[in-house]
Structures are given as structure tokens and as C-alpha cells.
Amino acid sequence: MNVRTARDWDGGVRKTSTSRTYRDGLRVDYAAGTATMAGVNTVSPILSVLDKQLHPRFLSLTEREQIRDVAGESGLAEPGQ
């Protein structure tokens, strides 16, 4: 996963092939070169829902954050770079 994609997801940014829609409703269309405000209803996710383990094969949110923290402390390269 690209680092920018992870940051976008953390910030509530939704991306299509040519645009990004930010949490505050700003939609930037890179192909058309426009920026517009759209009525975006955002729902803050409940932490317990995010931390719920989907399947034993997948890491939980807490486990992924621990890996990210350890990788940052040890100076390992970011994935995708």
C-alpha cells in the first residue's frame, strides 16, 4: 500500500481514478482541473468497529498500528518506497 493512500484513508479522503473527495466536502478533480464543494455526510467510525478482527488471517487495527510504530522506531523504509 502506498503511504499517501494510507494517509488519505486515515484522513477520511476518498479517491477515484481522477479525483479526491476530502472529509470537509472539497472535491478536487485533477483531470478537469476543478475544485468544488460537495455535500458530504461523514460518519465518524466507532473505534470498536474498526478494531474488530475480520478473520484470524487478517491483522487487527491494533496489530497494524504496532507494526507501523515498530517500523518507524527502527528506521525501516516505508512500504512502497
Buried (B, 14 or more C-beta within 10 A) or exposed (E): EEEEEBEBEEEBBBEEEEBBBBEEEBBBBEEEEEEEEEEBEEEEEEEEEEEEEEEEEEEEEEEEEEEEEEEEEEEEEEEEE
